Amino acid sequence: MNTSIIRYILGHIIKLEGFLMLLPCVIAIIFSEKELFTYLAIAVVCILLGSLLTIKKARNSVFYLKEGCIATVLSWVVLSFFGALPFYITGEIPHFTDALFETVSGFTTTGASILNDVEALSHTSLFWRSFTHWIGGMGVLVFLLAIVPLSGGSNMNLMRAESPGPSVGKLVPKMRYTARILYIIYFVLTIIELIALLLVKMPWFDALCISIGTAGTGGFGILNSSVGGYSVAVQWIVTIFMILFAINFNAYYLILFGQIKNAFKMEEVRVFLSVVFIAIVLITVDISRMFDSLFEALTHAAFQVASIVSSTGFATTDFDLWPGLSKTILVLLMFMGACAGSTGGGIKVSRFVIVGKAIKKELHSYIHPKSVKQIVMDEKEVEYSVIRSVSVYIITFFAIFILSILIIALEEKDLVTNFTSVIATMNNIGPGLSMVGPTQNFAHFNDLSKWVFMFDMLAGRLELFPLLIMFHPSIWHEMIVRPIRRKIRQTHL
């Protein structure tokens, strides 16, 4: 195993986090907050440590999918650890497990929180909390690829390990340029939303935090009422952008280069928008009697559908009080999630499309046993390996899902709480129902449950297998046992 390249990548990640942590220092200066010194000290430590790890370049810059997965998982763990230190050291989240939970939830764009009073945090920590969404939304390794030259042919292995969806492809021949294009689209959409929110008179700090939270489809609000305390205009702007950030970014690339028809021909995008439209109509009708006007019902329905399906997790109302049909639709949307290649979570629309086509093909083979029918998506044949990986992914997803529920059930909370808390964390949604509803949080769970949730959040964000590979005995043998044996032999010689 090429451990030197893993060390080199981790060094860059730690150093990058140090530089990114300088941004909350700017917020601390603007608001004259004492948290400046804590954030600045941790930023300096990260920059120095990262520099030490990267001062010596990797002996071999070529790495394979195995190293890509390990580097990705360790990068997210290291990010979360150092990202939690400001919350813990400042005393704003005094229990380290809680601080780590909040940070993992931020970087994985989950938005589940242990805070009972969000508004008690300093502006500095509120910004850092929301900024973790923006960092994790597109993927920190994608950003690293955009700015740090690594071995060209190996970059795809980092993209495959971190990017959401069943497959990752290049937009342009060089992976580095693909990463840059993705981040340019990501940054431009964020700026457009920020400007739109400022135009409807939203305070600049609120607009900044909500914009970066929406872009990463994270959902950390800076008010205890989430987005419910803002105007209807703000809610509709956030609704629109939650949907936009849940769409496959390949569609924006096609639009950017004038291929608008091809963008709307993408089957996943069409299915996603159709599901969103149908869900909004059904929920609007179902909850219309609960509000003063049909428009008010439509506003809340559209916002919550966009929030849940994009895995953002913002809320304008307590949807836990809605009728059973509406809550059932929202739970189903939690499973489906956003498009592949977006910043959203969930199992992904493309996987459901592929599974649906596979079922249709199987039924066709029963009726016409001698027929040969291929599964086609976006006018391209779907290879058997993709169908197999989708099937394995879904089976693995539900295996982890069931195991997590069994562990959480040891606390003897109600079934709805246990069920939706695991859905909300594995699919990076944030709020669930009952005791983890939009007006509740995860503070009442014990530390064991919180560690399970943190595992689920990371597993969901990293598409399960990069995290699971870390539990394979051969990985530990190659990373620890073999190097120790090699050093022992060298010492004896």
N, C-alpha and C positions, 0 to 999 in steps of 0.2 A: 504493500500500500504506500502511496506517495504522501507520507505525513508532512513533508516539508511544504507542499503546496497548500495543505489544509491549514498549517500554522501561518503561512503567508497571507492567506485569505482572511483568517481570523484577525490577524494584525491590522489589515486594512479596514475591516469592519469596526473594530474597537476605535481605531483612529478616526474613522468617519463619524462614529457616534459622538466622539469628543467634539468635533467641529460642529456637528448639528446641535449639540447641547449649548453652544454659544448663543443660539437664537433666543432661548428663554432668558439668557443673561441680558439680552437687549430689552426684553419685556420687563425684567426686574429693574433695569435702569429707568425705563419710562415711568414705571409706577413707584419708583423709590422703595423697593422691597428688599428686606434683609436676606431673602433667599438667594440673592445674587451670588454671595460668597460660596454657598454650598454648591450651586450649579457650576460656578466657575472652577472651583477646586476639582470637582469630579471630571469636568471637561478636560482640564490640564492633565489629570492622571490618565484619562483614556488616550489622549493624544501622545503622551510620553510612552505609555505601555504599548500602544499600537505601533509607534515608531521603532521601539526596541524589537518587536516581533517581525517587522518588515525591513529592518536595516540589512538583514542578510536575505538575499533573494532565494527562492526555492531552487534546489538543485535541478529538478525536472519540472517544467511548467505544464507538461501534459498530464491531464487527469481524466478519469473515466466516470461513469455515472455513479459508481460506488463512492468515490471520493467527493463527487458533487453533492450527493445526498448527505454525507457526513458533514461536509463543510457547511451546508445549508442549515442543518439542524443545530450544530454547535454555534453557528452565527446567530441564530435566533435566540438560543439560550443565553449566550453572552450579552447580546443586545438587551434582553429582558433583565438580566442581573444588574448590569450597570445602569440601565434606565430606571430601575426601582430604587437605587440608592438615594437620589434626591428626596423622594417622598419619605423614605425611612429616616434619613439623617436630619432633615428639617423637622421631623416629628409630626408632619401633617398626616402621615399614615404610620403610626407608631409600631405596629406589628409587621415584621418583615414579610411574613407569608401574605398578608393583605396587600402590602406594597408591591410584592411580586405579582400577585393575582391581578392587580389593577394595571400593571405594566404589560404583562402578557396579554391581557384583554385589549390593551391599547395597540400593541404592535401587531397582534393577529387580527385587528379591526373587528373585534367581537363587541365591545361596548358594554359587557357585563361589569357591574361595579359592586364594590363593598362599602361605598360611601353613603352614609345616611344624609349628610348635608354637603352637597357638592359646592355650594356657594361659600362654604367656610374656607376653602382652599385659596391660596394667594393667586394673583393673576399669573405669576410665573409658573406655578405648578398646573394651573388650569390650561395654560398654553402648551406646556410640555405634554400634558395628558392628551390633549387633542392632536398635537403634532405627531405623537407616536402612531396615530391612525394614518396620517399622510405618509410617514416613512414606511410603514408596513403595507400600505394599500397596494402599491405597484410592486413592492418587493425591494428590500434594501440591496440584495445581490444584483438585481436588474440595474439599480442605480450604480452599483460598483462596476458592473460591466460597461456602463456608459462612460465612466471616467478613468478606469484603471485598465491598461492593456494587459490582458492575460493571453495565454496560448489560444489562438483563434479557433481551432477545431474543437477545443475543450469547453468553450463557453456555453455551448448548447446544453451540456450536462448540468450546469448551474441553473440555466433557465428551466430545464425540465424538472429539476428538483424543487423549484420554488414557485413556478407559475401555475395558477389555478386552471384546471381543465384536463381533459383526457389526452391532449396532445399539444405540443408547442412547435410552431414553425417560424421560419425567418420571414420578415417582411422584405428585407433586402439581403443581398448575398452575405454581408458581414454581420455577425451577431452583435458586435459592438454598436453598429449603426442602428440595428433593430431596437436595441435597448434605448438608444438616444431618442429615436422617433417615439417610442412608447412614452418616455418621460416628458417629451415636449408636448404631446397630446394631453397627458395627465396635468402638466403644469398650466397649459393654456386654458383647459376646462375649469381648473380651480380658480384662476384669475377672473375668468368670465363670471363665475358664480359670485365671487367676492364683489366684483363691480356691481352686479345685479342687486345684491343684498344692500350695498351701500346706497344705491339709487332709491331704494324704498325706505331710507332713513334708519336703517339698522345701525346701532353703535359699532364703530370700527373694530373694537376688540371682539365683540360678539360675532360680527360678520366673519372675521378672520378665523376664529375657532370653529364656527359652524361650517365654513367653506372647506377647511382642511379635514374636518370630521366627515363631511359628506363625500368628499373626493375619495377618501380611503374606505368609504362605506363602513365607518366605524360606529358612530352613534353616541360618543361621549358628549353630553350637553354641559353647558356651564351654568345652567339654572336648574333648580330642583324640579321645575315643571318641564324640563327638556326643551322642546320647541313650542310647547303649548302656550307659553307666555308672550309669544311674538304675534305680529299681525298676520292676517290671512294672506296678504301679498307675500310675506316672508315664507309662509308655509307652502304656498304654491311654487315658489322659486326652488325651495329645497326639494319638494316633490319631484319636479322636473329633472333636477340634477341628480337625484338619487337613481332615477331610471336611466339617465344618460351614462352614469358611471357603472351601471350594471350591465351595459351592453358590451359585447366583444369589441375590443379596441381595434381589431382588424377592420371593422366596418368604418371607423373614423379614418383609418389609413387610406381605404379605398375612396372615401368621400374627399379626403385631402388632395388626392391626385385625380379627381374628376370622374371617378368610377362610381357615381351615385347609384346607378341601376344595379351594379354588382353588389353594392353594400346592402341594398334592400332585398337582394335575392338570397342572402345568407339565411338558410332555413332556421338556424338557431335563433337569430334575431327576430324573424317573423313569428315563430312560436312563442318566444318570450313576450313580445309586445301583445300578442293575441291573448295570452294567459293573463297578463296584467289588466288588459281592457275588460275581459270577462269577469275577473275577480272584483274589479272596482264597481262594475254594474251590479253584480249580485249583492255585494256588501252594502252598497248605497241603498238599494231597495230594502234590504233586510233591516238596516238601522234607521231608516228614514223617520220612523215614528218616534225615535229617541231625541230628535233635534227639531229646532224651531222651523227650519226650512230645508228644502231638498238640496240647495246649494251647500249649506253647512254640513249636511250628511255626506255629500259628494266630496267636500274638502277633506273631511276626516277619513273617509274611505280611501280616497286616492293617496293621501299621505301615508296611511298605515300599510296599504298594499305595497306602495313603493318602498317604504322603510323595511318591511319584512322580506320582500322578494329580493331586494338588493343586499340584504343582511346588514343594513345600516343600524337599525334599532332605535332611531329617534321616535318620539311619541308626541302627539298633540292632545291625546285624551286617554283615559283608562279603558283600553279595548278589552280588558278582562271582564268588563261589565256588559259587553255586547252579547247579542243572542248566540245560541250554540252554533248556528250555521256560519256566521261570520267568523267566530273563533276557530271553527274547524277549517275553513278556507285558509285562514292565516297560518295555522299549524302545517297544513299541506304545502303552503308556499315556503315555509321554513325549510322543509325537506328539499324542495326543488332548487331554490336559490337563484342566483344570477347566471349570466352567460359565462362560458369559458373565456379566458383571456380578458376578463374584466377585473375590477377590484373587489367584486362581490364574493360571498361565500356560498355555502350550500353544496348539494351534490352536483349541481350544474345542469342547465337545460339540455345541453348537447348530449349528456349521458342518457337522459330520459328519452330524447329523440331516437338515439341509437337503440336503446332497449325496446322502444315501441316498434321500430322497424324490424328488429330481430324477432319479436313476437309475431308480427304480421307475416314475416318470411316463414316462420315455423308452422303457422296455421296453413299457409299456402302449400307447404310441402306435404301436409296431411291430406289435402284435397287433391293435389297433383304431385304424387310421389316421384315421378320421373323428371319433373321440371327442375331447371337450374335458374335460380333467381338471386341476383346480387343486391346487397344493401347499398344504396346510393344516398349520399348527402352532399348537397351543394354541387350536384352534377359530377361528383367524384365517387368512385367505388370505395367503400369503407373496408379496410383490410381486416382479415380475421383476427389478427393480433390486437387491433383496437377494440373489437367486440369482446374478445376474451378479457382484456385489461379492464374494460368497463364492468363486465360481469364480476370479476374478482374484486374490483374496487367496491361495488355495492354490497357484496357479501361481507367483505372485511369491515365496511362501514357499520353495518348492522350488528356484526359480532362485537365490535368495540362499543357500540351504542347500548347493547343489551348488558354487557359486562359493567359498563359505567353505571347504568341504572341500578343494577344489583348492589354495587358498592354504596351508591348514594342512599339506597333504601335502608341501609343500616341505621340511618338517623331517624327512621320511622316518620318521615313527613308524608303528606298525602301524595297519591299517585300522580295527579296532574302536575304538582310541583316537581317531583322527581323526573317525570317524563319530559316536560318542557324545558327544564333546566339543562338537561343533557342535549336536547335538540338545540337550544339557544347557544350553547358553548361549542358543540361539535360543528355546527353550521355557521359559527361566527355571527350570530344574530344579535345577542345581547339580552333583551327581555324575553320572558316566557309568559306563563299564566300562573294564577294563584299566588303563591308566596314569592315568585320571581316575576310577577307581572310588571307592567310599565311604571307603576308607582312604588314598587318594592325593589329590593336588591339582594345580593348574595351574602351579605354580612352574617346572616343567621346560620350559615353552614359551618361545620367544624373544619379543622385544618385538613383532615384526610379528604373530605369532599372537595375542598378548594384545590388540593393538588390533583385530584382526578379531573376537575374542570380545567385546570391549566394544561394537563396532558391533552384533554379533548380539544381545547382551543388550538394548541400547536398542531395536533394531528389534523384537524379540519383545515387549518390554513395551509399546511404543507402537503395536503393531499394524501395523508395517511402513511404511505410507504417510506418516504424519506425518514420519518420519525421511527417507524417500526423496525427499520433496518438496523437502528442503533441497538436493538435488543437481541440481535443475532449473535450467537457465541463466536462465530468466525471473525466478526468485526472487532470484538474485544481482543481476540487472540492476535490479530494482525496489528492492532493499535498499541497494545500493552505488552502481552506475553512475548511475542516475537522480538520486539526491540530490546526487551530486558535480556532475553537469551543471547542476542547478538552482542550486547555490551559485556555480558559475562564471559563469552568466548574470547572477545577481544582483550579482556583483562587478563585471562589465563595465558593468552598467547604472549 
